[in-house]
Amino acid sequence: MRRRRGSGLQPAMRKGVMKMMKPMMRKVAFGVPAVALSAALACTMAGCGGTEGGQGGSDGNAPAGQTVNGVQTAEVAGFTIESVGDGSYYRGAAERQDGFWLRVKITNNNEAAKAPSVFSARAAVGTFDAGDAVFDASGDQRLNADTKTQAVELGEGAQMDANAKIEPGQSVEFIYFWTTKDNYYGPITVQFDKNATDGTDPRTMRFDTTGKETDGYKAAVEAAEAIKAQGGVDYAAYSVKAADGWSLVETKEKSSDATFNPEGSTKRFSTSTCSRAPQKEAEALQGNFGGEGEIDEVDINGATWTRYTQTGTYYMFTVAPCGTTVRMFIDSGITWEDAMPMMQNVTLK
């Protein structure tokens, strides 16, 4: 896998940040947890590369946060923000990537009740000082909020209530999730700053995910390598292996394409993903051929496929468990029986 360190990126690329993402979890402090969220992904604090009390330090750069006994703190907009835990988390089988999570404790030091929305949390790949231009631009170092595949068990004991006000002197906990590009592992800087028009007063916390690949991501890589060794491919929505007498001749990662030829022939069996529902895909093809051909359904490996047949060519579509439509194509000149071993080697995910 490719690892990119922030210090090695070109200056022109140091533009990315995430815009303020609303904190995802909340709990009243004082050691009384709220109702726990149920786990949705197989990721534990240890498996996600988490470290109690956070990682890294302020490195003495001002204005920045402080680090005491491994806990990083920042004072922003009348709030004290303390790191509780951070690390990598597995984003799930559909993405097959790791992301970065940060959990913080927020204490309201203001005289009035206020919501954490009065400050922003922005993250960027690399090591930066508070107020660096990278936090006010977009670019290759930007970390985007992950709103779909949070490892919610990392927020166990917390409640989701991003806009709730915190009473003076009380504390809540929030957890942030960001996606990283190309499975990046290395230095990450998070900047907290008040959302106001009368100037800013940013503070930063610094973390490092070097060597923090999750068990989920490692398992996905191993599975993909095993399928590749068998002459196949492993994509987010499906995997397919070459049957006896067949060989993989072409792949296209962007569209999850894979093309196989039977021995001694240029006829094709191919797989890919589509944007529309199976019936819509089949009807669109039938329309392209002037309404000719037949549409029916067939069962393969326990999945129901919508099949469009036209002059000896087969097009089939089904929805994988992840919600993506998967397509199989059988060239004319390849019989249904001859293609069956390849069809049976397609595994939906």
Buried (B, 14 or more C-beta within 10 A) or exposed (E): EEBBBBEEBEEEBBBBBBEBBBBBBBBBBEEEEBEBBEEEBBBBBEBBBBBEBBBBBBEEBEBBBBBEEEBBBBBBBBBBBBBBBBBBBBBBBBBBBBBBBBBBBBBBEBEEEBBBBBBBBBBBBBBBBBBBEBBBBEBBBBBBBBEEBBBBBBBBBBBBBBEBBBBBEBBBBBBBBBBBBEBBBBBBBBBBBBEEEEEBBBBBBBBBBEEBBBBBBBBBBEBBEEBBEEBBBBBBBBBBBBBEEBEBEEBEEEEBBBBBBBEEEEBBBBBBBBEEEBEBBBBEBBEEEEEEBEBEEBEBEEBEBBBBBBEEBBBBBBBBEBEBBBBBBBBEEBEEEBBEBBBEBBBBB
